[in-house]
Amino acid sequence: MNHSQHSHRAILYAFLANLGIALAKGWAAFFTGSGSLLAETIHSVADSGNQILLYLGLVQARRPPDAEHPLGYGKLTYFWSFIVAILLFTMGGVFSIYEGWQKLAGHEGLHQPSIGIAILVFAIILEGMSLLGCLKEIARVRGQRSLWQWLKTTRNAELVVILGEDCAALVGLTFALVGLGVATLTGDPVYDAMGSMAIGVILILVSLFIAFHIRALIVGRSADPELIRAIQEVIEEDEHIEDLLNLITLQFGPDVMVAAKLRLPAHISLGEAVESINRLERQLKRAVPQVRWCFMEPDFFK
């Protein structure tokens, strides 16, 4: 299964979970008047829209190269992931803090809070299932690396965004449940408003983390370190190549561009050098399917 297939599955898990949660929380927020539930409803609606944007990015990234975009449209996945981070910050984080502040100032009471608590427990279960689905897809691509090591090195923007959203959602739901529960026990709606504001802070922190990660990919980042090692091994094992002088890789969504300067034997002819490089390029693309473009520069001199 390739990069896009793992992302498609994780996006589907997250979309179905968030859509169901948004409907349930919206209904409960209407009947209870809970600020935490309203904040969580907006969060889930935004997350559902975010999954659509991530899927749109994956679809657009498959467009073939053209004259104006000779290296294709792979980086569109990064653009839409960055838009998702902005939406998390504004529609999720800022709105939740605003809603909490309004409830804090208004001191509005709660109605039938038990309904909201039941819905939040249901939402935590669904969101947990979505997170497990995302972690399952990540486990298939991270190999022997720990989750933290994978987060630091991965070039898969979609899985990072979905993981961040799911973790933020679970933490936010927990804050909402605690806030609503304490407000129910004490009869003081201030705790519910504080839960809404805490949700906003969590969403802003997660959106900043996602934006920082995507920023590096938009600017231009090399391929995954494990992928670079695989490329180096293919080149260094080629008996027709004396030395690998320089290697540059660049990630374009699911695809990778490779540029290398190679030392070839000084005694071979130009035709033999061309054939050696062409053979190496074919071998490299077979061994590392993520490599889409190869640019090899020969050096005959020691």
C-alpha positions, 0 to 999 in steps of 0.5 A, a space after each residue: 500500500 502506498 503513501 496515498 492509500 494509507 492517507 485515504 484510509 485514515 481520512 475516511 476513519 476521521 471523516 466518518 467519526 467526526 461527522 457522527 460526533 458533530 451531529 450528536 454534539 450539535 443536538 446535545 448542545 441545543 438541548 443543554 445550552 452547554 458552551 463546552 458542547 457548542 465549542 466541541 460541535 464547531 470543532 467536529 464540524 470543522 474537522 469534518 470539513 478538514 477531512 474533505 480538504 485533505 482528500 481534495 489535496 490528495 486528488 489534486 496531487 495526482 494531476 500529471 505534470 504540465 508545462 507550468 508545473 514540470 514536477 507535478 502538483 504533489 505539494 498541493 497536499 501541503 497547501 491544503 494541510 496548511 489550510 486545515 491548520 489555519 481552520 483549526 486555529 480560527 474555527 476551532 481554537 479562537 471560536 472555542 475561547 470566544 464561546 467560553 468567554 461569552 458563557 463566563 460573562 453571561 452565567 447562563 445555566 445548563 439544561 438537561 446536562 446528563 444528555 450532554 455527558 452521555 453524548 460526550 462519552 459516546 463521542 470519546 468512544 468514536 474519536 478513540 476508534 478514529 485515533 486507533 485507525 490513524 495509528 494503525 495506518 501510521 504503524 504500517 509506514 513508520 517501520 521500526 521507528 517509534 511514533 515520536 521518531 516518525 513524527 520528527 522525520 515523516 513527510 506525510 502531511 495528511 497523517 500528521 494532520 489527522 493524528 493531531 486532530 484526533 489527539 486534540 479532539 480526545 483531549 478536548 472531549 475530556 476537558 468538555 466532559 470534566 467541565 460539564 460534569 463539574 458544572 452539573 455537580 456544583 450547579 455552577 456553569 462557570 466550569 463548563 465555560 472554562 472547559 470551552 476555553 481550555 478546548 480552544 487553547 488545546 486546538 490552538 496549540 495543535 494547529 501551531 504544531 501542524 502549521 510548523 510541520 507543514 511549513 518545512 514541507 512547503 518550503 522544501 524538505 528532503 526525502 525521509 532519512 530511511 528513503 535517502 539511505 535506500 537510494 544511497 545503497 542502490 547507487 553505491 552497490 552499482 558496480 559501474 559507479 565508482 563513487 557517489 559525490 553528492 546526493 540531493 532529494 526533494 519531497 513532492 507530496 508522495 513523490 521524490 526527486 533525486 539529483 546526484 553527482 556520480 564518479 564514473 571510471 575515467 576510461 569509459 566512453 561517453 556512450 558507456 557512461 550514458 548507458 550506465 546512468 540510464 541503467 542506474 536510473 531504471 534500477 533506482 526507480 524499481 528499488 525505490 518506487 517513490 522516486 519519480 524524477 532522477 537527474 544524474 551528473 557524471 564526473 570522470 575525473 579523480 
